[in-house]
């Protein structure tokens, strides 16, 4: 981190309708910054259904994978999607969770 002006970069917020794609350039710069850990909150919120049975917020996981981030926040919509879970695991992406917050987002069910 001594060579970098930033030591961390985190993008969080209400995802539906606000994907990470428009922030690709800023996220890429953070990923390329030596010593800068990058977290993207992705698939945290339920989103509109898409073709193939996914939800719009899963696209944020694809952005995270394509950019090589360190962590994905919450990723609740990964539940029941073992292929995407395996891709994150293979890429070494840490998925953080907050049992209290996640329970609240899911209406009391984990």
Secondary structure as UniProt FT lines:
FT   TURN            2..3
FT   STRAND          8..11
FT   TURN            16..17
FT   HELIX           21..23
FT   HELIX           24..32
FT   TURN            34..35
FT   STRAND          37..42
FT   TURN            51..52
FT   TURN            56..57
FT   HELIX           58..67
FT   STRAND          71..74
FT   HELIX           76..78
FT   TURN            79..80
FT   HELIX           82..90
FT   TURN            91..92
FT   STRAND          94..96
FT   HELIX           99..105
FT   TURN            106..107
//
